[in-house]
Structure formats: structure tokens, C-alpha cells
Amino acid sequence: MADLCPICGGVGWIRSDLPETDPAFGKLARCGCMAQRDAVRLQRMSGLSEREQAVRLEDIDGAHAPGTRDMITALRAFIQTPAGMLTIHGTPGNAKTAGLQAAVNELRLQGIEAVYVTLFDLLGHVREAFTDQRAVQSESAYARLCRWEQVRVLAIDEFDKVAHQTDWVLDQLVDLVDKRYRSGLDGRTGTLFAMNDSFDTLPIWISSRLRDDLNRVVENLDPDMRSKKGG
């Protein structure tokens, strides 16, 4: 049997000794010993195929595509210092998805916890943690939400789908973005976003965080590469 964590005793949760005035008073927090196991589970849930797990930035052709070159440069810089937020937006079919997947793959090769997920799959995971009456089903279910907030590097694809969600789902997304925004400024997490629509389609309380001067935005308006491949 593997040695139990000396901090949580293998439970996976810890309760810190905090003053009653602290917002985290009385709340359980995920123990750091569970981070790698959580990342493996989330990565499995994201459903990257074997081919997608092999994607690297050097596989993306930006020779005649200035927006794609800028995107690759920004992603390389992010990989060097995976903190804060980087948002890539623009026209469809110019390797934004491949860029996010490649960044996650290269970070994982360096031993850095990184997860790629589409917004659709992430929201499905969020909804499963609650009953139809929007009540938390269990502490373990609520833990799944916390993992998205705490994963070291999170890449969320198709983020423009935010605009088509209910108010309740938007509340969860605002909370997720806000917590990762703050932990990103502290250098504790890094978040990548990719989307086709403009920032104007996002709720202002989300877009203002993504476009904060302390974060980075790259616009990729290159033509659809897929149409050039005849499919």
C-alpha cells in the first residue's frame, strides 16, 4: 500500500485553521497531494485523442499566416511562463484549437499539470455536480468544481459559447474565471482561452478580466486552413 499523505492522511481534503472573518473559514480545500490524480482524471474527461495528444507547436504552419505566427509566439511565451491569462480569438479554422492542445501537451511533457477542455464538456461536468434544483449534490461532487479552479494550467476551447448559457451557468463561469484571474495574477495558475466570436459577445464581467492589461490577447484573422485542404 502506498504511503498516505502526511498532510491529509489520504483523505484528499484539508481544513485550515483560519479566523472566523476569513472567507475560507470552515471550508474544506483540496490537498496538494491530489493534484496529479485530479489532472489525470480531468485530462481523460477532456477526451483528447491519441493524435491530438501528439500535436506540437512546430506542427502548426504559420509560414504564410501572420495571425497564426503571432499565436504561436504567444503560446511559446506562455509555455515558458504559464501564468495569467492568454486569449486567442478570430476567424474559424486557423489552428486555435491545435494551438491550445499543443501548449497543453508540451506543458505536460515538462511535468506541469495542464488540461485541455471544450466549454461544452466543462459545463457538462459542472452541471453534474448539482441537482435539478441547483443544490450541491455532495461534497465530493462540489470538489469537481474546485478542481477546475485549481488545476495549474487550464485551456478552455470554444469559449464564445458562453454567450448562449443560462444565468445560472454564467454565474458558475464568472466564478471560475474570476478565481483563475486572481490566482493567475499571483502566478499560481495559467489559463488559455480560444474562441471565434469577438469579446463583445461575452458578458462584460468576463471579458473585462480576459482583456485586463495584465493579461494577453492575440487576434488571429488568418483564412480557414481547413478549406485549403479540401475538407
C-alpha positions as CSV (number, residue, x, y, z in Angstrom):
1,M,0.0,0.0,0.0
2,A,1.3,3.5,-0.9
3,D,2.3,5.8,1.9
4,L,-0.5,8.0,3.0
5,C,-0.1,11.8,2.6
6,P,1.2,13.2,5.8
7,I,-0.9,16.3,5.4
8,C,-4.4,14.9,4.7
9,G,-3.9,11.2,5.6
10,G,-5.0,10.1,2.2
11,V,-8.4,11.8,2.5
12,G,-7.6,14.4,-0.1
13,W,-9.1,17.3,1.8
14,I,-7.8,19.7,4.5
15,R,-9.4,22.3,6.7
16,S,-7.1,25.2,7.6
17,D,-7.1,26.9,10.9
18,L,-8.4,30.3,10.0
19,P,-10.0,33.2,11.8
20,E,-13.8,33.4,11.5
21,T,-13.5,36.6,9.5
22,D,-11.6,34.8,6.7
23,P,-13.9,33.9,3.7
24,A,-12.4,30.4,3.7
25,F,-13.2,29.7,7.3
26,G,-14.8,26.3,7.9
27,K,-14.4,25.3,4.2
28,L,-12.5,22.3,3.0
29,A,-9.7,22.7,0.5
30,R,-8.3,20.1,-1.9
31,C,-4.9,18.8,-0.6
32,G,-2.0,19.3,-3.0
33,C,-1.3,15.5,-3.0
34,M,-4.4,15.0,-5.2
35,A,-3.4,17.4,-7.9
36,Q,-1.8,14.9,-10.2
37,R,-4.6,12.4,-9.9
38,D,-7.1,15.1,-10.5
39,A,-5.3,16.3,-13.6
40,V,-5.2,12.7,-15.0
41,R,-9.0,12.4,-14.4
42,L,-9.8,15.8,-16.0
43,Q,-7.5,15.1,-18.9
44,R,-9.2,11.8,-19.5
45,M,-12.6,13.6,-19.3
46,S,-11.5,16.1,-21.9
47,G,-11.2,13.3,-24.4
48,L,-8.1,14.2,-26.4
49,S,-7.5,11.6,-29.0
50,E,-4.1,9.9,-29.4
51,R,-3.5,12.1,-32.5
52,E,-4.4,15.3,-30.6
53,Q,-2.1,14.3,-27.7
54,A,0.8,14.2,-30.2
55,V,0.2,17.8,-31.5
56,R,3.2,20.2,-31.0
57,L,3.5,23.8,-31.9
58,E,6.1,23.1,-34.6
59,D,3.4,21.1,-36.4
60,I,1.4,24.3,-37.0
61,D,2.3,26.0,-40.2
62,G,2.4,29.8,-39.8
63,A,4.8,30.5,-42.6
64,H,2.3,32.5,-44.7
65,A,-0.1,33.3,-41.9
66,P,0.8,36.3,-39.7
67,G,-2.0,35.8,-37.2
68,T,-1.1,32.2,-36.7
69,R,2.6,33.1,-36.3
70,D,1.6,35.7,-33.6
71,M,-0.5,33.0,-31.9
72,I,2.4,30.5,-31.9
73,T,4.8,33.1,-30.5
74,A,2.3,34.0,-27.7
75,L,1.8,30.3,-26.9
76,R,5.5,29.7,-26.7
77,A,5.9,32.6,-24.3
78,F,3.0,31.2,-22.2
79,I,4.7,27.8,-22.0
80,Q,7.8,29.5,-20.7
81,T,5.9,31.3,-18.0
82,P,2.5,29.6,-17.6
83,A,0.7,32.2,-15.5
84,G,-2.1,34.7,-16.0
85,M,-4.5,34.5,-19.0
86,L,-3.9,34.3,-22.7
87,T,-7.0,34.6,-25.1
88,I,-6.8,33.7,-28.8
89,H,-9.8,34.8,-30.9
90,G,-10.6,35.3,-34.5
91,T,-11.9,33.5,-37.6
92,P,-12.5,29.8,-37.6
93,G,-10.1,27.2,-39.0
94,N,-6.8,28.8,-38.3
95,A,-5.4,26.3,-35.7
96,K,-6.5,27.9,-32.5
97,T,-7.7,24.5,-31.2
98,A,-4.4,22.9,-32.3
99,G,-2.5,25.7,-30.6
100,L,-4.2,25.1,-27.2
101,Q,-3.8,21.3,-27.5
102,A,-0.1,21.7,-28.4
103,A,0.5,24.0,-25.4
104,V,-1.1,21.6,-23.0
105,N,0.9,18.7,-24.5
106,E,4.2,20.5,-24.2
107,L,3.5,21.6,-20.6
108,R,2.6,18.1,-19.6
109,L,5.9,16.8,-21.1
110,Q,7.6,19.3,-18.7
111,G,5.8,17.7,-15.8
112,I,3.4,20.7,-15.4
113,E,-0.2,19.9,-14.7
114,A,-2.2,21.0,-17.7
115,V,-5.7,20.2,-19.0
116,Y,-7.5,20.9,-22.3
117,V,-11.3,21.0,-22.4
118,T,-14.0,22.5,-24.5
119,L,-16.5,24.8,-22.8
120,F,-19.3,22.3,-23.6
121,D,-17.5,19.5,-21.8
122,L,-16.6,21.7,-18.9
123,L,-20.2,22.8,-18.4
124,G,-21.4,19.3,-18.6
125,H,-19.1,18.5,-15.7
126,V,-20.3,21.5,-13.8
127,R,-24.0,20.5,-14.2
128,E,-23.4,17.0,-12.9
129,A,-22.3,18.4,-9.6
130,F,-25.7,19.9,-8.9
131,T,-29.3,18.6,-8.6
132,D,-32.1,20.0,-10.8
133,Q,-32.8,22.4,-8.0
134,R,-29.2,23.8,-8.3
135,A,-28.2,22.4,-4.9
136,V,-24.8,20.8,-4.5
137,Q,-25.3,17.0,-4.6
138,S,-22.4,16.2,-2.3
139,E,-19.1,17.4,-1.1
140,S,-17.3,15.1,-3.5
141,A,-19.4,16.5,-6.4
142,Y,-18.6,20.0,-5.4
143,A,-14.9,19.1,-5.4
144,R,-15.1,18.6,-9.1
145,L,-15.8,22.3,-9.5
146,C,-12.9,23.2,-7.3
147,R,-10.5,21.2,-9.4
148,W,-11.3,23.4,-12.5
149,E,-10.4,26.4,-10.4
150,Q,-7.2,24.9,-9.0
151,V,-5.7,23.0,-12.0
152,R,-2.3,24.5,-12.7
153,V,-2.9,25.3,-16.4
154,L,-6.4,25.1,-17.9
155,A,-7.0,25.5,-21.7
156,I,-10.7,26.2,-22.5
157,D,-11.7,25.9,-26.2
158,E,-14.8,27.3,-27.9
159,F,-15.2,29.8,-25.1
160,D,-17.5,32.0,-27.1
161,K,-20.2,29.5,-26.3
162,V,-20.5,31.4,-23.0
163,A,-23.0,33.8,-24.8
164,H,-25.6,31.1,-25.1
165,Q,-25.8,29.9,-21.5
166,T,-28.4,30.4,-18.8
167,D,-27.9,32.9,-16.0
168,W,-27.2,30.1,-13.5
169,V,-24.4,28.7,-15.7
170,L,-23.0,32.1,-16.3
171,D,-22.7,32.6,-12.6
172,Q,-20.6,29.4,-12.4
173,L,-18.4,30.6,-15.2
174,V,-18.0,34.1,-13.8
175,D,-16.8,32.5,-10.5
176,L,-14.4,30.2,-12.4
177,V,-12.9,33.0,-14.5
178,D,-12.7,35.3,-11.5
179,K,-10.9,32.8,-9.3
180,R,-8.5,31.9,-12.1
181,Y,-8.0,35.5,-12.9
182,R,-6.9,36.3,-9.3
183,S,-4.7,33.2,-9.0
184,G,-3.2,34.0,-12.4
185,L,-2.1,37.4,-11.2
186,D,-0.5,35.7,-8.2
187,G,1.4,33.4,-10.6
188,R,-0.3,30.3,-9.2
189,T,-2.3,29.3,-12.4
190,G,-2.3,29.9,-16.1
191,T,-5.4,29.9,-18.3
192,L,-5.7,29.7,-22.1
193,F,-8.9,30.6,-24.0
194,A,-9.8,30.2,-27.7
195,M,-12.9,31.5,-29.4
196,N,-14.2,32.6,-32.8
197,D,-16.5,35.4,-31.8
198,S,-15.5,38.8,-30.6
199,F,-15.3,39.9,-26.9
200,D,-18.5,41.8,-27.4
201,T,-20.4,38.6,-27.3
202,L,-19.2,37.8,-23.7
203,P,-20.7,39.2,-20.5
204,I,-18.8,42.3,-19.5
205,W,-17.7,40.8,-16.2
206,I,-15.9,38.0,-18.0
207,S,-14.5,40.0,-21.0
208,S,-13.1,42.7,-18.7
209,R,-10.9,40.1,-16.9
210,L,-9.7,38.5,-20.1
211,R,-8.8,41.9,-21.6
212,D,-7.2,43.2,-18.5
213,D,-3.8,44.9,-19.4
214,L,-2.1,42.3,-17.1
215,N,-3.3,39.5,-19.4
216,R,-2.7,38.9,-23.1
217,V,-5.0,38.8,-26.1
218,V,-4.0,37.6,-29.6
219,E,-6.2,38.1,-32.6
220,N,-5.9,35.6,-35.4
221,L,-7.7,36.6,-38.6
222,D,-5.9,34.2,-41.0
223,P,-8.1,32.4,-43.5
224,D,-9.6,29.0,-42.8
225,M,-6.7,26.5,-43.2
226,R,-9.2,23.5,-43.4
227,S,-10.7,24.8,-46.7
228,K,-7.3,24.8,-48.3
229,K,-7.1,21.0,-47.5
230,G,-10.2,20.4,-49.5
231,G,-12.3,19.4,-46.5
